[in-house]
Amino acid sequence: MKIGVLGSGEVGTALSNGFLKYGYTVMRGSRHPEKLADWKTKSGDGALIGTFEEAAKFGETIVLAVKGTAAEELVQQQASSFKNKIIFDTTNPIADAPPKDGVLKFFTNLDESLLERLQKAAPEAHFVKVFNSVGNSLMVNPQFGGIKPTMFICGNNNPAKARAQEILSQFGWESEDMGIAAAARAIEPLCMLWCIPGFLKNDWNHAFKLLRS
C-alpha cells in the first residue's frame, strides 16, 4: 500500500518511519519538500517526498500530521484528492497559546471536535481519529514491559476504522473503537491529559490502557 504523509514534523517522521519499517511505500508532503531531503536520503528506496498535493494524490491511505491550526485549511485544499480515501487524523486542536498549569488550550469546545470539522471540509473522505493521544516516540512499537497500550479511535466509516486497527496492531498497539466522529470530542482531550505529566514533571514516557474486568 502507498501511504501519503502530510507533514514534515516529528509525528510525520515517526509514522513515516514506521510504515517504511513494515514495507509500505511512503511519500511525505510538505509546503517545502526540500526540508525533507535528508530524511529521504536516510530512509531508502521506499521513501519519497513531494508537495502536499503530490502526497495526497499518491497515497492510497493518507496520514494527516500537521499542526491542528493548519489542518482544516489543508483538508479543504486537498478535498478532491482525499475523495474515497482513508485519512488517519493525528491532529489535535491545540491553540497558539502556552499551557496553563500543565493544561493545553484548545481552539474547539466539547460540542465539536477538530475531526468533525475536517470531515465536513472533505465529506467524501473517510477520516479516522488515531495517534493523537501519545507522543511521537511511542507511536510505533511502544515498549511497556510486554503490555500493549490502548489507542482510542473513532470515525464514521467502519472499513476505514478496521484498516486503522490493522495498522495499530502492526505497530504494537491494541485499539478501541469509540464510535462515530462525534466521539473525537472525548478522544482529542486525551492529548491534554497525556501532556500534563510532561509539562509538570518532564515525564513523557506513558500511554493509556483500557482495562476490563
PyMOL commands that place a pseudoatom at each C-alpha (Angstrom):
pseudoatom trace, name=CA, resn=MET, resi=1, chain=A, elem=C, hetatm=0, pos=[0.000, 0.000, 0.000]
pseudoatom trace, name=CA, resn=LYS, resi=2, chain=A, elem=C, hetatm=0, pos=[1.126, 3.527, -0.794]
pseudoatom trace, name=CA, resn=ILE, resi=3, chain=A, elem=C, hetatm=0, pos=[0.976, 5.953, 2.140]
pseudoatom trace, name=CA, resn=GLY, resi=4, chain=A, elem=C, hetatm=0, pos=[0.880, 9.729, 1.823]
pseudoatom trace, name=CA, resn=VAL, resi=5, chain=A, elem=C, hetatm=0, pos=[2.033, 11.528, 4.955]
pseudoatom trace, name=CA, resn=LEU, resi=6, chain=A, elem=C, hetatm=0, pos=[1.192, 15.226, 5.076]
pseudoatom trace, name=CA, resn=GLY, resi=7, chain=A, elem=C, hetatm=0, pos=[3.528, 16.977, 7.452]
pseudoatom trace, name=CA, resn=SER, resi=8, chain=A, elem=C, hetatm=0, pos=[7.259, 17.486, 7.933]
pseudoatom trace, name=CA, resn=GLY, resi=9, chain=A, elem=C, hetatm=0, pos=[7.320, 17.439, 11.735]
pseudoatom trace, name=CA, resn=GLU, resi=10, chain=A, elem=C, hetatm=0, pos=[8.203, 14.776, 14.284]
pseudoatom trace, name=CA, resn=VAL, resi=11, chain=A, elem=C, hetatm=0, pos=[4.847, 12.979, 14.129]
pseudoatom trace, name=CA, resn=GLY, resi=12, chain=A, elem=C, hetatm=0, pos=[5.132, 12.683, 10.362]
pseudoatom trace, name=CA, resn=THR, resi=13, chain=A, elem=C, hetatm=0, pos=[8.687, 11.396, 10.696]
pseudoatom trace, name=CA, resn=ALA, resi=14, chain=A, elem=C, hetatm=0, pos=[7.811, 8.786, 13.318]
pseudoatom trace, name=CA, resn=LEU, resi=15, chain=A, elem=C, hetatm=0, pos=[4.838, 7.399, 11.413]
pseudoatom trace, name=CA, resn=SER, resi=16, chain=A, elem=C, hetatm=0, pos=[6.609, 7.524, 8.052]
pseudoatom trace, name=CA, resn=ASN, resi=17, chain=A, elem=C, hetatm=0, pos=[9.490, 5.519, 9.501]
pseudoatom trace, name=CA, resn=GLY, resi=18, chain=A, elem=C, hetatm=0, pos=[7.006, 3.076, 10.988]
pseudoatom trace, name=CA, resn=PHE, resi=19, chain=A, elem=C, hetatm=0, pos=[5.312, 2.483, 7.657]
pseudoatom trace, name=CA, resn=LEU, resi=20, chain=A, elem=C, hetatm=0, pos=[8.673, 2.050, 5.925]
pseudoatom trace, name=CA, resn=LYS, resi=21, chain=A, elem=C, hetatm=0, pos=[9.716, -0.450, 8.595]
pseudoatom trace, name=CA, resn=TYR, resi=22, chain=A, elem=C, hetatm=0, pos=[6.737, -2.625, 7.698]
pseudoatom trace, name=CA, resn=GLY, resi=23, chain=A, elem=C, hetatm=0, pos=[7.271, -2.488, 3.953]
pseudoatom trace, name=CA, resn=TYR, resi=24, chain=A, elem=C, hetatm=0, pos=[4.993, 0.336, 2.826]
pseudoatom trace, name=CA, resn=THR, resi=25, chain=A, elem=C, hetatm=0, pos=[5.969, 2.941, 0.258]
pseudoatom trace, name=CA, resn=VAL, resi=26, chain=A, elem=C, hetatm=0, pos=[5.725, 6.417, 1.752]
pseudoatom trace, name=CA, resn=MET, resi=27, chain=A, elem=C, hetatm=0, pos=[5.570, 9.859, 0.185]
pseudoatom trace, name=CA, resn=ARG, resi=28, chain=A, elem=C, hetatm=0, pos=[5.865, 12.714, 2.631]
pseudoatom trace, name=CA, resn=GLY, resi=29, chain=A, elem=C, hetatm=0, pos=[4.283, 16.005, 1.626]
pseudoatom trace, name=CA, resn=SER, resi=30, chain=A, elem=C, hetatm=0, pos=[5.251, 19.484, 2.729]
pseudoatom trace, name=CA, resn=ARG, resi=31, chain=A, elem=C, hetatm=0, pos=[4.868, 23.075, 1.583]
pseudoatom trace, name=CA, resn=HIS, resi=32, chain=A, elem=C, hetatm=0, pos=[8.659, 22.974, 1.312]
pseudoatom trace, name=CA, resn=PRO, resi=33, chain=A, elem=C, hetatm=0, pos=[9.628, 19.409, 0.256]
pseudoatom trace, name=CA, resn=GLU, resi=34, chain=A, elem=C, hetatm=0, pos=[13.310, 20.321, 0.222]
pseudoatom trace, name=CA, resn=LYS, resi=35, chain=A, elem=C, hetatm=0, pos=[13.197, 20.294, 4.034]
pseudoatom trace, name=CA, resn=LEU, resi=36, chain=A, elem=C, hetatm=0, pos=[12.683, 16.516, 3.816]
pseudoatom trace, name=CA, resn=ALA, resi=37, chain=A, elem=C, hetatm=0, pos=[15.648, 15.774, 1.553]
pseudoatom trace, name=CA, resn=ASP, resi=38, chain=A, elem=C, hetatm=0, pos=[17.823, 14.432, 4.385]
pseudoatom trace, name=CA, resn=TRP, resi=39, chain=A, elem=C, hetatm=0, pos=[15.013, 12.167, 5.585]
pseudoatom trace, name=CA, resn=LYS, resi=40, chain=A, elem=C, hetatm=0, pos=[14.597, 10.772, 2.063]
pseudoatom trace, name=CA, resn=THR, resi=41, chain=A, elem=C, hetatm=0, pos=[18.326, 10.135, 1.732]
pseudoatom trace, name=CA, resn=LYS, resi=42, chain=A, elem=C, hetatm=0, pos=[18.483, 8.275, 5.048]
pseudoatom trace, name=CA, resn=SER, resi=43, chain=A, elem=C, hetatm=0, pos=[15.268, 6.299, 4.528]
pseudoatom trace, name=CA, resn=GLY, resi=44, chain=A, elem=C, hetatm=0, pos=[15.958, 4.312, 1.375]
pseudoatom trace, name=CA, resn=ASP, resi=45, chain=A, elem=C, hetatm=0, pos=[14.118, 3.403, -1.797]
pseudoatom trace, name=CA, resn=GLY, resi=46, chain=A, elem=C, hetatm=0, pos=[10.625, 3.293, -0.294]
pseudoatom trace, name=CA, resn=ALA, resi=47, chain=A, elem=C, hetatm=0, pos=[10.814, 6.935, 0.790]
pseudoatom trace, name=CA, resn=LEU, resi=48, chain=A, elem=C, hetatm=0, pos=[9.586, 9.715, -1.474]
pseudoatom trace, name=CA, resn=ILE, resi=49, chain=A, elem=C, hetatm=0, pos=[8.965, 13.419, -0.973]
pseudoatom trace, name=CA, resn=GLY, resi=50, chain=A, elem=C, hetatm=0, pos=[6.726, 15.944, -2.671]
pseudoatom trace, name=CA, resn=THR, resi=51, chain=A, elem=C, hetatm=0, pos=[4.261, 18.735, -2.145]
pseudoatom trace, name=CA, resn=PHE, resi=52, chain=A, elem=C, hetatm=0, pos=[1.096, 18.335, -0.095]
pseudoatom trace, name=CA, resn=GLU, resi=53, chain=A, elem=C, hetatm=0, pos=[-0.852, 17.895, -3.321]
pseudoatom trace, name=CA, resn=GLU, resi=54, chain=A, elem=C, hetatm=0, pos=[1.533, 15.266, -4.689]
pseudoatom trace, name=CA, resn=ALA, resi=55, chain=A, elem=C, hetatm=0, pos=[1.487, 13.246, -1.464]
pseudoatom trace, name=CA, resn=ALA, resi=56, chain=A, elem=C, hetatm=0, pos=[-2.301, 13.496, -1.207]
pseudoatom trace, name=CA, resn=LYS, resi=57, chain=A, elem=C, hetatm=0, pos=[-2.684, 12.135, -4.727]
pseudoatom trace, name=CA, resn=PHE, resi=58, chain=A, elem=C, hetatm=0, pos=[-0.008, 9.462, -4.222]
pseudoatom trace, name=CA, resn=GLY, resi=59, chain=A, elem=C, hetatm=0, pos=[-1.324, 7.860, -1.064]
pseudoatom trace, name=CA, resn=GLU, resi=60, chain=A, elem=C, hetatm=0, pos=[-3.975, 5.175, -1.075]
pseudoatom trace, name=CA, resn=THR, resi=61, chain=A, elem=C, hetatm=0, pos=[-4.166, 5.955, 2.638]
pseudoatom trace, name=CA, resn=ILE, resi=62, chain=A, elem=C, hetatm=0, pos=[-3.304, 9.433, 3.949]
pseudoatom trace, name=CA, resn=VAL, resi=63, chain=A, elem=C, hetatm=0, pos=[-1.820, 10.412, 7.304]
pseudoatom trace, name=CA, resn=LEU, resi=64, chain=A, elem=C, hetatm=0, pos=[-2.640, 13.964, 8.348]
pseudoatom trace, name=CA, resn=ALA, resi=65, chain=A, elem=C, hetatm=0, pos=[0.228, 15.061, 10.592]
pseudoatom trace, name=CA, resn=VAL, resi=66, chain=A, elem=C, hetatm=0, pos=[0.215, 18.863, 10.570]
pseudoatom trace, name=CA, resn=LYS, resi=67, chain=A, elem=C, hetatm=0, pos=[-0.488, 21.399, 13.300]
pseudoatom trace, name=CA, resn=GLY, resi=68, chain=A, elem=C, hetatm=0, pos=[-4.112, 21.448, 14.313]
pseudoatom trace, name=CA, resn=THR, resi=69, chain=A, elem=C, hetatm=0, pos=[-4.335, 25.137, 13.451]
pseudoatom trace, name=CA, resn=ALA, resi=70, chain=A, elem=C, hetatm=0, pos=[-3.384, 24.340, 9.836]
pseudoatom trace, name=CA, resn=ALA, resi=71, chain=A, elem=C, hetatm=0, pos=[-5.374, 21.137, 9.385]
pseudoatom trace, name=CA, resn=GLU, resi=72, chain=A, elem=C, hetatm=0, pos=[-8.760, 22.456, 8.300]
pseudoatom trace, name=CA, resn=GLU, resi=73, chain=A, elem=C, hetatm=0, pos=[-7.396, 24.721, 5.575]
pseudoatom trace, name=CA, resn=LEU, resi=74, chain=A, elem=C, hetatm=0, pos=[-5.167, 21.949, 4.239]
pseudoatom trace, name=CA, resn=VAL, resi=75, chain=A, elem=C, hetatm=0, pos=[-8.054, 19.479, 4.129]
pseudoatom trace, name=CA, resn=GLN, resi=76, chain=A, elem=C, hetatm=0, pos=[-10.178, 21.996, 2.243]
pseudoatom trace, name=CA, resn=GLN, resi=77, chain=A, elem=C, hetatm=0, pos=[-7.392, 22.442, -0.280]
pseudoatom trace, name=CA, resn=GLN, resi=78, chain=A, elem=C, hetatm=0, pos=[-6.913, 18.688, -0.782]
pseudoatom trace, name=CA, resn=ALA, resi=79, chain=A, elem=C, hetatm=0, pos=[-10.556, 17.584, -0.551]
pseudoatom trace, name=CA, resn=SER, resi=80, chain=A, elem=C, hetatm=0, pos=[-10.681, 16.370, -4.158]
pseudoatom trace, name=CA, resn=SER, resi=81, chain=A, elem=C, hetatm=0, pos=[-7.535, 14.259, -3.679]
pseudoatom trace, name=CA, resn=PHE, resi=82, chain=A, elem=C, hetatm=0, pos=[-8.956, 12.841, -0.443]
pseudoatom trace, name=CA, resn=LYS, resi=83, chain=A, elem=C, hetatm=0, pos=[-12.144, 11.605, -2.097]
pseudoatom trace, name=CA, resn=ASN, resi=84, chain=A, elem=C, hetatm=0, pos=[-12.933, 7.992, -1.095]
pseudoatom trace, name=CA, resn=LYS, resi=85, chain=A, elem=C, hetatm=0, pos=[-9.580, 7.662, 0.695]
pseudoatom trace, name=CA, resn=ILE, resi=86, chain=A, elem=C, hetatm=0, pos=[-8.867, 6.703, 4.303]
pseudoatom trace, name=CA, resn=ILE, resi=87, chain=A, elem=C, hetatm=0, pos=[-7.418, 9.633, 6.240]
pseudoatom trace, name=CA, resn=PHE, resi=88, chain=A, elem=C, hetatm=0, pos=[-5.675, 8.925, 9.542]
pseudoatom trace, name=CA, resn=ASP, resi=89, chain=A, elem=C, hetatm=0, pos=[-6.135, 12.146, 11.506]
pseudoatom trace, name=CA, resn=THR, resi=90, chain=A, elem=C, hetatm=0, pos=[-3.399, 12.536, 14.116]
pseudoatom trace, name=CA, resn=THR, resi=91, chain=A, elem=C, hetatm=0, pos=[-4.096, 16.204, 14.776]
pseudoatom trace, name=CA, resn=ASN, resi=92, chain=A, elem=C, hetatm=0, pos=[-5.226, 17.969, 17.925]
pseudoatom trace, name=CA, resn=PRO, resi=93, chain=A, elem=C, hetatm=0, pos=[-6.912, 21.388, 18.171]
pseudoatom trace, name=CA, resn=ILE, resi=94, chain=A, elem=C, hetatm=0, pos=[-4.097, 22.953, 20.190]
pseudoatom trace, name=CA, resn=ALA, resi=95, chain=A, elem=C, hetatm=0, pos=[-4.383, 26.734, 20.311]
pseudoatom trace, name=CA, resn=ASP, resi=96, chain=A, elem=C, hetatm=0, pos=[-1.481, 29.089, 19.742]
pseudoatom trace, name=CA, resn=ALA, resi=97, chain=A, elem=C, hetatm=0, pos=[-1.205, 29.802, 23.463]
pseudoatom trace, name=CA, resn=PRO, resi=98, chain=A, elem=C, hetatm=0, pos=[1.028, 28.336, 26.172]
pseudoatom trace, name=CA, resn=PRO, resi=99, chain=A, elem=C, hetatm=0, pos=[-0.325, 25.691, 28.554]
pseudoatom trace, name=CA, resn=LYS, resi=100, chain=A, elem=C, hetatm=0, pos=[-1.510, 26.872, 31.952]
pseudoatom trace, name=CA, resn=ASP, resi=101, chain=A, elem=C, hetatm=0, pos=[-0.724, 24.695, 34.986]
pseudoatom trace, name=CA, resn=GLY, resi=102, chain=A, elem=C, hetatm=0, pos=[0.278, 21.980, 32.547]
pseudoatom trace, name=CA, resn=VAL, resi=103, chain=A, elem=C, hetatm=0, pos=[-3.027, 22.063, 30.660]
pseudoatom trace, name=CA, resn=LEU, resi=104, chain=A, elem=C, hetatm=0, pos=[-3.044, 22.822, 26.941]
pseudoatom trace, name=CA, resn=LYS, resi=105, chain=A, elem=C, hetatm=0, pos=[-5.545, 25.253, 25.476]
pseudoatom trace, name=CA, resn=PHE, resi=106, chain=A, elem=C, hetatm=0, pos=[-7.791, 24.048, 22.635]
pseudoatom trace, name=CA, resn=PHE, resi=107, chain=A, elem=C, hetatm=0, pos=[-9.500, 26.195, 20.000]
pseudoatom trace, name=CA, resn=THR, resi=108, chain=A, elem=C, hetatm=0, pos=[-12.506, 23.843, 19.923]
pseudoatom trace, name=CA, resn=ASN, resi=109, chain=A, elem=C, hetatm=0, pos=[-15.066, 23.092, 22.607]
pseudoatom trace, name=CA, resn=LEU, resi=110, chain=A, elem=C, hetatm=0, pos=[-16.749, 19.909, 23.791]
pseudoatom trace, name=CA, resn=ASP, resi=111, chain=A, elem=C, hetatm=0, pos=[-19.616, 20.339, 21.325]
pseudoatom trace, name=CA, resn=GLU, resi=112, chain=A, elem=C, hetatm=0, pos=[-17.475, 19.983, 18.181]
pseudoatom trace, name=CA, resn=SER, resi=113, chain=A, elem=C, hetatm=0, pos=[-14.156, 18.246, 17.611]
pseudoatom trace, name=CA, resn=LEU, resi=114, chain=A, elem=C, hetatm=0, pos=[-11.497, 19.072, 15.067]
pseudoatom trace, name=CA, resn=LEU, resi=115, chain=A, elem=C, hetatm=0, pos=[-12.145, 15.696, 13.440]
pseudoatom trace, name=CA, resn=GLU, resi=116, chain=A, elem=C, hetatm=0, pos=[-15.762, 16.687, 12.822]
pseudoatom trace, name=CA, resn=ARG, resi=117, chain=A, elem=C, hetatm=0, pos=[-14.628, 19.937, 11.216]
pseudoatom trace, name=CA, resn=LEU, resi=118, chain=A, elem=C, hetatm=0, pos=[-12.248, 18.037, 8.956]
pseudoatom trace, name=CA, resn=GLN, resi=119, chain=A, elem=C, hetatm=0, pos=[-14.934, 15.550, 7.961]
pseudoatom trace, name=CA, resn=LYS, resi=120, chain=A, elem=C, hetatm=0, pos=[-17.187, 18.446, 6.986]
pseudoatom trace, name=CA, resn=ALA, resi=121, chain=A, elem=C, hetatm=0, pos=[-14.371, 20.005, 4.967]
pseudoatom trace, name=CA, resn=ALA, resi=122, chain=A, elem=C, hetatm=0, pos=[-13.901, 16.803, 2.939]
pseudoatom trace, name=CA, resn=PRO, resi=123, chain=A, elem=C, hetatm=0, pos=[-17.207, 14.900, 3.234]
pseudoatom trace, name=CA, resn=GLU, resi=124, chain=A, elem=C, hetatm=0, pos=[-16.258, 12.209, 0.728]
pseudoatom trace, name=CA, resn=ALA, resi=125, chain=A, elem=C, hetatm=0, pos=[-13.117, 11.218, 2.645]
pseudoatom trace, name=CA, resn=HIS, resi=126, chain=A, elem=C, hetatm=0, pos=[-13.091, 8.568, 5.387]
pseudoatom trace, name=CA, resn=PHE, resi=127, chain=A, elem=C, hetatm=0, pos=[-11.476, 10.127, 8.457]
pseudoatom trace, name=CA, resn=VAL, resi=128, chain=A, elem=C, hetatm=0, pos=[-10.281, 8.147, 11.464]
pseudoatom trace, name=CA, resn=LYS, resi=129, chain=A, elem=C, hetatm=0, pos=[-9.015, 9.867, 14.599]
pseudoatom trace, name=CA, resn=VAL, resi=130, chain=A, elem=C, hetatm=0, pos=[-5.879, 7.961, 15.612]
pseudoatom trace, name=CA, resn=PHE, resi=131, chain=A, elem=C, hetatm=0, pos=[-2.374, 8.507, 17.054]
pseudoatom trace, name=CA, resn=ASN, resi=132, chain=A, elem=C, hetatm=0, pos=[-3.441, 11.777, 18.720]
pseudoatom trace, name=CA, resn=SER, resi=133, chain=A, elem=C, hetatm=0, pos=[-3.113, 10.736, 22.380]
pseudoatom trace, name=CA, resn=VAL, resi=134, chain=A, elem=C, hetatm=0, pos=[0.547, 9.742, 22.647]
pseudoatom trace, name=CA, resn=GLY, resi=135, chain=A, elem=C, hetatm=0, pos=[3.930, 11.270, 21.832]
pseudoatom trace, name=CA, resn=ASN, resi=136, chain=A, elem=C, hetatm=0, pos=[5.687, 10.560, 18.572]
pseudoatom trace, name=CA, resn=SER, resi=137, chain=A, elem=C, hetatm=0, pos=[8.437, 8.491, 20.204]
pseudoatom trace, name=CA, resn=LEU, resi=138, chain=A, elem=C, hetatm=0, pos=[5.849, 5.910, 21.316]
pseudoatom trace, name=CA, resn=MET, resi=139, chain=A, elem=C, hetatm=0, pos=[3.710, 5.709, 18.181]
pseudoatom trace, name=CA, resn=VAL, resi=140, chain=A, elem=C, hetatm=0, pos=[5.472, 2.690, 16.682]
pseudoatom trace, name=CA, resn=ASN, resi=141, chain=A, elem=C, hetatm=0, pos=[6.272, -0.406, 18.770]
pseudoatom trace, name=CA, resn=PRO, resi=142, chain=A, elem=C, hetatm=0, pos=[5.951, 1.187, 22.225]
pseudoatom trace, name=CA, resn=GLN, resi=143, chain=A, elem=C, hetatm=0, pos=[7.694, -0.748, 24.966]
pseudoatom trace, name=CA, resn=PHE, resi=144, chain=A, elem=C, hetatm=0, pos=[5.869, -1.136, 28.275]
pseudoatom trace, name=CA, resn=GLY, resi=145, chain=A, elem=C, hetatm=0, pos=[7.186, -4.426, 29.630]
pseudoatom trace, name=CA, resn=GLY, resi=146, chain=A, elem=C, hetatm=0, pos=[5.185, -6.556, 27.231]
pseudoatom trace, name=CA, resn=ILE, resi=147, chain=A, elem=C, hetatm=0, pos=[1.898, -4.700, 27.869]
pseudoatom trace, name=CA, resn=LYS, resi=148, chain=A, elem=C, hetatm=0, pos=[0.224, -3.235, 24.820]
pseudoatom trace, name=CA, resn=PRO, resi=149, chain=A, elem=C, hetatm=0, pos=[-1.234, 0.238, 25.351]
pseudoatom trace, name=CA, resn=THR, resi=150, chain=A, elem=C, hetatm=0, pos=[-4.649, 1.205, 24.018]
pseudoatom trace, name=CA, resn=MET, resi=151, chain=A, elem=C, hetatm=0, pos=[-5.256, 3.638, 21.182]
pseudoatom trace, name=CA, resn=PHE, resi=152, chain=A, elem=C, hetatm=0, pos=[-8.750, 5.096, 21.095]
pseudoatom trace, name=CA, resn=ILE, resi=153, chain=A, elem=C, hetatm=0, pos=[-10.131, 5.673, 17.604]
pseudoatom trace, name=CA, resn=CYS, resi=154, chain=A, elem=C, hetatm=0, pos=[-13.330, 6.935, 16.028]
pseudoatom trace, name=CA, resn=GLY, resi=155, chain=A, elem=C, hetatm=0, pos=[-14.800, 7.800, 12.647]
pseudoatom trace, name=CA, resn=ASN, resi=156, chain=A, elem=C, hetatm=0, pos=[-17.901, 7.399, 10.516]
pseudoatom trace, name=CA, resn=ASN, resi=157, chain=A, elem=C, hetatm=0, pos=[-16.602, 4.674, 8.165]
pseudoatom trace, name=CA, resn=ASN, resi=158, chain=A, elem=C, hetatm=0, pos=[-16.239, 1.149, 9.550]
pseudoatom trace, name=CA, resn=PRO, resi=159, chain=A, elem=C, hetatm=0, pos=[-13.845, -0.203, 6.873]
pseudoatom trace, name=CA, resn=ALA, resi=160, chain=A, elem=C, hetatm=0, pos=[-11.584, 2.806, 7.449]
pseudoatom trace, name=CA, resn=LYS, resi=161, chain=A, elem=C, hetatm=0, pos=[-11.536, 2.123, 11.182]
pseudoatom trace, name=CA, resn=ALA, resi=162, chain=A, elem=C, hetatm=0, pos=[-10.816, -1.548, 10.527]
pseudoatom trace, name=CA, resn=ARG, resi=163, chain=A, elem=C, hetatm=0, pos=[-7.819, -0.505, 8.442]
pseudoatom trace, name=CA, resn=ALA, resi=164, chain=A, elem=C, hetatm=0, pos=[-6.603, 1.748, 11.243]
pseudoatom trace, name=CA, resn=GLN, resi=165, chain=A, elem=C, hetatm=0, pos=[-6.904, -1.153, 13.664]
pseudoatom trace, name=CA, resn=GLU, resi=166, chain=A, elem=C, hetatm=0, pos=[-4.810, -3.352, 11.371]
pseudoatom trace, name=CA, resn=ILE, resi=167, chain=A, elem=C, hetatm=0, pos=[-2.069, -0.720, 11.296]
pseudoatom trace, name=CA, resn=LEU, resi=168, chain=A, elem=C, hetatm=0, pos=[-2.249, -0.227, 15.054]
pseudoatom trace, name=CA, resn=SER, resi=169, chain=A, elem=C, hetatm=0, pos=[-1.864, -3.945, 15.633]
pseudoatom trace, name=CA, resn=GLN, resi=170, chain=A, elem=C, hetatm=0, pos=[1.117, -3.985, 13.282]
pseudoatom trace, name=CA, resn=PHE, resi=171, chain=A, elem=C, hetatm=0, pos=[2.629, -1.066, 15.187]
pseudoatom trace, name=CA, resn=GLY, resi=172, chain=A, elem=C, hetatm=0, pos=[2.272, -2.843, 18.550]
pseudoatom trace, name=CA, resn=TRP, resi=173, chain=A, elem=C, hetatm=0, pos=[-0.992, -1.369, 19.864]
pseudoatom trace, name=CA, resn=GLU, resi=174, chain=A, elem=C, hetatm=0, pos=[-4.372, -2.626, 20.833]
pseudoatom trace, name=CA, resn=SER, resi=175, chain=A, elem=C, hetatm=0, pos=[-7.240, -0.389, 19.759]
pseudoatom trace, name=CA, resn=GLU, resi=176, chain=A, elem=C, hetatm=0, pos=[-10.661, 0.594, 20.988]
pseudoatom trace, name=CA, resn=ASP, resi=177, chain=A, elem=C, hetatm=0, pos=[-13.310, 1.806, 18.547]
pseudoatom trace, name=CA, resn=MET, resi=178, chain=A, elem=C, hetatm=0, pos=[-15.318, 4.516, 20.299]
pseudoatom trace, name=CA, resn=GLY, resi=179, chain=A, elem=C, hetatm=0, pos=[-17.847, 5.042, 17.520]
pseudoatom trace, name=CA, resn=ILE, resi=180, chain=A, elem=C, hetatm=0, pos=[-18.597, 7.834, 15.066]
pseudoatom trace, name=CA, resn=ALA, resi=181, chain=A, elem=C, hetatm=0, pos=[-16.729, 11.096, 14.532]
pseudoatom trace, name=CA, resn=ALA, resi=182, chain=A, elem=C, hetatm=0, pos=[-18.514, 12.835, 17.421]
pseudoatom trace, name=CA, resn=ALA, resi=183, chain=A, elem=C, hetatm=0, pos=[-16.534, 10.619, 19.821]
pseudoatom trace, name=CA, resn=ALA, resi=184, chain=A, elem=C, hetatm=0, pos=[-13.478, 12.708, 18.955]
pseudoatom trace, name=CA, resn=ARG, resi=185, chain=A, elem=C, hetatm=0, pos=[-14.952, 15.311, 21.318]
pseudoatom trace, name=CA, resn=ALA, resi=186, chain=A, elem=C, hetatm=0, pos=[-13.775, 12.963, 24.069]
pseudoatom trace, name=CA, resn=ILE, resi=187, chain=A, elem=C, hetatm=0, pos=[-10.701, 11.475, 22.371]
pseudoatom trace, name=CA, resn=GLU, resi=188, chain=A, elem=C, hetatm=0, pos=[-8.995, 14.720, 21.409]
pseudoatom trace, name=CA, resn=PRO, resi=189, chain=A, elem=C, hetatm=0, pos=[-8.834, 15.992, 25.032]
pseudoatom trace, name=CA, resn=LEU, resi=190, chain=A, elem=C, hetatm=0, pos=[-6.810, 12.876, 25.892]
pseudoatom trace, name=CA, resn=CYS, resi=191, chain=A, elem=C, hetatm=0, pos=[-3.946, 14.840, 24.354]
pseudoatom trace, name=CA, resn=MET, resi=192, chain=A, elem=C, hetatm=0, pos=[-4.351, 17.365, 27.188]
pseudoatom trace, name=CA, resn=LEU, resi=193, chain=A, elem=C, hetatm=0, pos=[-4.294, 14.618, 29.799]
pseudoatom trace, name=CA, resn=TRP, resi=194, chain=A, elem=C, hetatm=0, pos=[-1.303, 12.872, 28.199]
pseudoatom trace, name=CA, resn=CYS, resi=195, chain=A, elem=C, hetatm=0, pos=[0.730, 16.103, 28.167]
pseudoatom trace, name=CA, resn=ILE, resi=196, chain=A, elem=C, hetatm=0, pos=[0.158, 17.160, 31.794]
pseudoatom trace, name=CA, resn=PRO, resi=197, chain=A, elem=C, hetatm=0, pos=[2.864, 14.875, 33.315]
pseudoatom trace, name=CA, resn=GLY, resi=198, chain=A, elem=C, hetatm=0, pos=[5.246, 16.071, 30.613]
pseudoatom trace, name=CA, resn=PHE, resi=199, chain=A, elem=C, hetatm=0, pos=[4.728, 19.751, 31.260]
pseudoatom trace, name=CA, resn=LEU, resi=200, chain=A, elem=C, hetatm=0, pos=[4.714, 19.398, 35.054]
pseudoatom trace, name=CA, resn=LYS, resi=201, chain=A, elem=C, hetatm=0, pos=[7.317, 16.664, 35.618]
pseudoatom trace, name=CA, resn=ASN, resi=202, chain=A, elem=C, hetatm=0, pos=[9.074, 16.192, 32.257]
pseudoatom trace, name=CA, resn=ASP, resi=203, chain=A, elem=C, hetatm=0, pos=[7.538, 12.712, 32.114]
pseudoatom trace, name=CA, resn=TRP, resi=204, chain=A, elem=C, hetatm=0, pos=[6.647, 11.842, 28.520]
pseudoatom trace, name=CA, resn=ASN, resi=205, chain=A, elem=C, hetatm=0, pos=[7.052, 8.055, 28.574]
pseudoatom trace, name=CA, resn=HIS, resi=206, chain=A, elem=C, hetatm=0, pos=[3.499, 6.860, 29.187]
pseudoatom trace, name=CA, resn=ALA, resi=207, chain=A, elem=C, hetatm=0, pos=[0.350, 5.786, 27.347]
pseudoatom trace, name=CA, resn=PHE, resi=208, chain=A, elem=C, hetatm=0, pos=[-3.266, 4.935, 28.099]
pseudoatom trace, name=CA, resn=LYS, resi=209, chain=A, elem=C, hetatm=0, pos=[-4.613, 1.439, 28.753]
pseudoatom trace, name=CA, resn=LEU, resi=210, chain=A, elem=C, hetatm=0, pos=[-8.271, 0.366, 28.838]
pseudoatom trace, name=CA, resn=LEU, resi=211, chain=A, elem=C, hetatm=0, pos=[-8.909, -2.405, 31.367]
pseudoatom trace, name=CA, resn=ARG, resi=212, chain=A, elem=C, hetatm=0, pos=[-11.994, -4.600, 31.667]
pseudoatom trace, name=CA, resn=SER, resi=213, chain=A, elem=C, hetatm=0, pos=[-12.954, -6.944, 34.481]
for i in range(1, 213): cmd.bond("trace and resi %d" % i, "trace and resi %d" % (i + 1))
show_as sticks, trace
zoom trace
